[in-house]
Amino acid sequence: MPRDDRGVINCSGRWEWDETLYAGAARYYLIGRMPYPDRLARAISGELGLDGTGRLLDVGCGPGSLTLLLAPLFESATGIDGSSEMIATASASAARADVTNTNWEVRRAEEIGPDLGRFRAVTFAQSFHWLNRPLVASLVRSALEPGGACVIVYATTHAGVDTNDALPLPTPPREQIDGLIAAYLGTTRRAGRGTRPVADRPGDDTRRTDEDILAGARLRLAAELTIPPGPPAYRDEDEIVASVFSLSYAAPDHFGVRLAEFERDMRTLLRRTALDGRFCEQPKEIRVNVWLPAP
């Protein structure tokens, strides 16, 4: 199948990077995604022995949520993302927060090269699964300075856990929202101009675990950290709407001329659950794997 200069599909028909993956979603991230907690930064700092020196590279940084949290722990921090929209949002967020030791670059993870220099830590937060993982893992190993670490953050920040525990307010009707998305866009989840990779398709490396791929790049698992969830998060209707539009499979551009209609239907659904538009969700725990170069 053909491929243009932005890249969508390779010759085997498998999905590859598409710059429209989160088209229109960047501005919704800051509203719709629950922030990473400070205890995540403390856990990473403690594990790596950070002391304000060295350089950080945050890969697939999106709007800079993790980059800005970790930047004070380093001399400098660089965020890269294949989306110019995400990078513009991250740069603006850094300026608003008066964080001056960051720089931002529109660059795919697969384009990490010697021109970036070497880093004390390279991080991935909810991004590694979108990448050509074997290639990126190899590039990251080369980008680490002696004693440097690759840190993979596994988190879900757009929504909380499914729970039967009593919460102070109603939880958003996530299952019904997904049904509404499917009614508008179909049951096959979108990924840019293509669809999400199918894990059981023959020859598709989505069946390989991150652990297998990182070990294949001569990295060794040095630590597995668990960041326990914090207290319930209070969220309003606008935040829930934004959380949906921050998803790759529900990014605003997917809906085209029906975007306003979809948003209207989603808000109607939310108001059936909570007339006053106030909700509560229990955040999920965060897992962090720290990888060091193997001998």
C-alpha positions as CSV (number, residue, x, y, z in Angstrom):
1,M,0.0,0.0,0.0
2,P,1.3,3.5,-0.7
3,R,2.8,5.7,1.9
4,D,3.1,9.5,1.8
5,D,5.7,11.6,3.6
6,R,3.7,11.6,6.8
7,G,3.6,7.8,7.0
8,V,0.5,5.7,7.7
9,I,0.7,2.1,6.5
10,N,3.7,0.0,5.5
11,C,3.8,-2.6,2.7
12,S,2.6,-5.4,5.0
13,G,-0.6,-3.4,5.8
14,R,0.4,-2.7,9.4
15,W,-0.3,0.6,11.1
16,E,2.7,3.0,11.5
17,W,3.1,6.5,12.8
18,D,0.5,9.0,11.6
19,E,0.8,12.6,12.6
20,T,-3.0,12.9,12.7
21,L,-3.1,10.3,15.5
22,Y,-4.2,12.9,18.1
23,A,-5.3,15.6,15.7
24,G,-7.3,18.2,17.6
25,A,-6.7,16.5,21.0
26,A,-3.8,18.4,22.4
27,R,-5.8,21.2,24.0
28,Y,-8.1,18.7,25.6
29,Y,-5.2,16.9,27.3
30,L,-4.5,19.5,29.9
31,I,-8.2,19.6,30.9
32,G,-9.2,16.0,30.5
33,R,-6.2,14.1,31.8
34,M,-5.6,13.7,35.5
35,P,-2.1,15.0,36.3
36,Y,0.7,12.7,37.3
37,P,1.1,12.9,41.0
38,D,4.2,14.4,42.7
39,R,4.8,11.0,44.3
40,L,5.6,9.7,40.8
41,A,8.4,12.2,40.5
42,R,9.7,11.4,44.0
43,A,9.7,7.6,43.2
44,I,11.7,8.1,40.0
45,S,14.1,10.6,41.7
46,G,14.7,8.2,44.6
47,E,15.3,5.2,42.3
48,L,17.6,7.0,40.0
49,G,19.3,9.1,42.7
50,L,18.6,12.4,40.9
51,D,20.3,15.5,42.2
52,G,19.4,18.2,39.8
53,T,22.1,17.4,37.3
54,G,22.1,15.6,34.0
55,R,19.7,15.7,31.0
56,L,16.2,14.2,30.6
57,L,14.7,13.1,27.3
58,D,10.9,12.5,27.4
59,V,9.8,10.6,24.3
60,G,6.3,11.0,23.0
61,C,5.9,13.8,25.5
62,G,2.5,14.9,24.3
63,P,1.6,18.2,26.0
64,G,4.5,17.9,28.4
65,S,2.7,16.5,31.4
66,L,5.5,14.2,32.6
67,T,8.3,16.4,31.2
68,L,7.3,19.4,33.3
69,L,6.8,17.2,36.4
70,L,10.4,15.8,36.1
71,A,12.2,18.9,34.7
72,P,13.1,20.3,38.2
73,L,15.0,17.1,38.9
74,F,17.4,17.7,36.0
75,E,19.7,20.4,34.7
76,S,17.7,20.4,31.5
77,A,14.8,18.5,29.9
78,T,13.9,17.9,26.3
79,G,10.5,16.7,25.2
80,I,10.0,15.3,21.7
81,D,6.8,14.3,20.0
82,G,5.8,13.6,16.4
83,S,2.8,16.0,16.7
84,S,3.5,19.7,16.2
85,E,0.2,20.4,18.0
86,M,1.4,18.6,21.1
87,I,4.8,20.3,21.1
88,A,3.2,23.8,20.8
89,T,0.9,22.9,23.7
90,A,3.8,21.7,25.8
91,S,5.9,24.8,25.0
92,A,3.0,27.1,26.0
93,S,2.5,25.1,29.2
94,A,6.2,25.5,30.2
95,A,6.0,29.2,29.6
96,R,2.9,29.5,31.7
97,A,4.5,27.6,34.5
98,D,7.8,29.6,34.1
99,V,9.8,26.4,33.7
100,T,12.9,27.6,31.9
101,N,15.1,24.5,31.6
102,T,13.0,22.7,29.0
103,N,13.2,22.6,25.2
104,W,10.7,21.0,22.8
105,E,11.1,19.5,19.4
106,V,8.8,18.0,16.8
107,R,10.6,14.7,16.3
108,R,9.5,11.1,16.1
109,A,11.0,8.6,18.5
110,E,12.3,6.7,15.5
111,E,14.4,9.7,14.7
112,I,16.4,9.9,18.0
113,G,20.0,10.4,16.9
114,P,23.4,11.5,18.1
115,D,22.5,15.2,17.4
116,L,20.3,15.1,20.6
117,G,23.3,14.2,22.7
118,R,23.2,11.7,25.6
119,F,20.9,11.6,28.6
120,R,20.8,10.6,32.2
121,A,17.2,9.4,31.8
122,V,15.0,8.7,28.8
123,T,11.3,8.4,29.7
124,F,8.2,7.1,28.0
125,A,4.8,7.8,29.6
126,Q,1.8,6.1,27.9
127,S,3.8,6.3,24.6
128,F,6.0,3.3,24.1
129,H,3.2,1.2,22.7
130,W,2.7,3.6,19.7
131,L,6.3,3.3,18.5
132,N,8.5,1.0,16.5
133,R,9.6,-0.5,19.8
134,P,12.6,-2.6,18.7
135,L,14.1,0.4,16.8
136,V,13.4,2.9,19.5
137,A,14.7,0.7,22.3
138,S,18.0,0.4,20.4
139,L,18.2,4.1,19.8
140,V,17.5,4.8,23.4
141,R,20.2,2.5,24.6
142,S,22.7,4.5,22.5
143,A,21.3,7.8,23.8
144,L,21.9,6.9,27.5
145,E,25.0,8.3,29.2
146,P,27.0,5.9,31.4
147,G,24.8,5.0,34.4
148,G,21.7,6.4,32.6
149,A,18.3,4.8,32.7
150,C,15.3,4.2,30.5
151,V,12.0,4.7,32.4
152,I,8.7,3.3,31.2
153,V,5.6,4.8,32.9
154,Y,2.4,2.7,32.5
155,A,-0.5,4.8,33.5
156,T,-4.1,5.6,32.6
157,T,-5.0,9.3,33.3
158,H,-8.1,10.0,31.2
159,A,-10.3,7.8,33.4
160,G,-10.4,6.0,36.8
161,V,-10.8,2.4,37.7
162,D,-14.0,0.5,37.5
163,T,-15.0,0.1,41.1
164,N,-17.9,-1.0,43.3
165,D,-16.7,1.1,46.1
166,A,-18.9,3.9,47.2
167,L,-17.7,7.3,45.9
168,P,-18.9,10.7,46.9
169,L,-20.3,11.5,43.5
170,P,-21.4,9.4,40.4
171,T,-18.8,8.0,38.1
172,P,-18.8,8.9,34.5
173,P,-20.7,6.4,32.3
174,R,-17.5,5.4,30.4
175,E,-19.0,2.2,28.9
176,Q,-21.9,4.1,27.5
177,I,-19.6,6.8,26.1
178,D,-17.6,4.2,24.3
179,G,-20.9,2.9,22.8
180,L,-21.7,6.4,21.6
181,I,-18.2,6.7,20.1
182,A,-18.8,3.4,18.3
183,A,-22.2,4.6,17.0
184,Y,-20.5,7.6,15.4
185,L,-17.2,6.1,14.3
186,G,-17.7,2.4,14.1
187,T,-16.6,-0.4,16.4
188,T,-13.0,-0.6,15.0
189,R,-11.0,1.9,17.0
190,R,-9.3,4.7,14.9
191,A,-5.6,5.5,15.0
192,G,-5.0,8.6,12.9
193,R,-6.1,7.8,9.4
194,G,-5.8,4.1,10.1
195,T,-6.9,1.7,12.8
196,R,-5.2,0.5,16.0
197,P,-2.8,-2.5,15.5
198,V,-4.3,-5.9,16.0
199,A,-2.3,-7.8,18.5
200,D,-3.1,-11.3,17.1
201,R,-2.4,-10.6,13.5
202,P,0.3,-12.9,12.1
203,G,3.7,-11.2,11.9
204,D,2.6,-8.2,14.0
205,D,5.1,-7.4,16.8
206,T,2.4,-6.0,19.0
207,R,2.3,-9.6,20.4
208,R,5.8,-9.1,21.8
209,T,6.0,-7.7,25.3
210,D,7.9,-4.5,26.1
211,E,10.1,-6.6,28.4
212,D,11.1,-8.9,25.5
213,I,11.8,-6.0,23.2
214,L,13.8,-4.0,25.7
215,A,15.8,-7.0,26.7
216,G,16.5,-7.6,23.0
217,A,18.0,-4.1,22.9
218,R,20.5,-5.1,25.7
219,L,18.7,-3.4,28.5
220,R,18.0,-5.1,31.8
221,L,15.1,-4.5,34.1
222,A,16.6,-2.9,37.3
223,A,13.4,-1.9,39.2
224,E,9.7,-2.3,39.1
225,L,7.9,0.5,41.0
226,T,4.2,0.8,41.9
227,I,2.7,4.2,42.7
228,P,-0.5,3.7,44.6
229,P,-3.5,5.6,43.6
230,G,-4.4,8.8,45.4
231,P,-7.8,9.9,46.7
232,P,-10.8,10.1,44.5
233,A,-10.6,12.8,41.8
234,Y,-13.5,15.3,41.6
235,R,-14.2,16.1,37.9
236,D,-16.8,18.2,36.1
237,E,-18.7,17.7,32.9
238,D,-16.2,19.7,30.8
239,E,-13.3,17.6,32.2
240,I,-15.0,14.4,31.2
241,V,-15.8,15.7,27.7
242,A,-12.1,16.7,27.4
243,S,-11.0,13.3,28.6
244,V,-12.8,11.7,25.7
245,F,-11.5,14.1,23.1
246,S,-8.0,13.4,24.5
247,L,-8.2,9.8,23.3
248,S,-6.5,8.7,20.0
249,Y,-9.7,6.8,19.0
250,A,-12.0,9.8,19.8
251,A,-9.8,12.7,18.8
252,P,-12.0,15.6,17.6
253,D,-10.9,15.4,13.9
254,H,-12.3,11.9,13.6
255,F,-15.8,13.3,13.9
256,G,-15.5,15.9,11.1
257,V,-18.7,17.8,10.6
258,R,-20.5,15.7,13.2
259,L,-18.2,16.9,16.1
260,A,-20.7,19.3,17.6
261,E,-23.5,16.7,17.3
262,F,-21.4,14.1,19.0
263,E,-20.4,16.4,21.8
264,R,-24.1,17.4,22.3
265,D,-25.1,13.7,22.6
266,M,-22.2,13.0,25.0
267,R,-23.2,15.9,27.3
268,T,-26.8,14.7,27.2
269,L,-25.6,11.2,28.3
270,L,-23.5,12.8,31.1
271,R,-26.4,14.8,32.4
272,R,-28.5,11.7,32.6
273,T,-25.9,10.4,35.1
274,A,-25.3,13.6,37.0
275,L,-27.7,16.5,36.3
276,D,-25.3,19.0,38.0
277,G,-22.4,17.8,35.9
278,R,-20.3,16.7,38.8
279,F,-18.5,13.3,38.9
280,C,-15.9,11.4,40.8
281,E,-13.3,8.8,39.7
282,Q,-10.8,6.7,41.6
283,P,-7.4,7.1,39.9
284,K,-5.6,4.0,38.8
285,E,-2.2,2.9,40.2
286,I,0.9,3.7,38.1
287,R,3.6,1.2,37.2
288,V,7.1,2.3,36.5
289,N,9.8,0.0,35.1
290,V,13.4,1.2,35.2
291,W,15.8,-0.3,32.6
292,L,19.6,0.0,32.6
293,P,22.1,-0.9,29.8
294,A,23.1,-4.6,30.1
295,P,26.8,-5.4,30.0
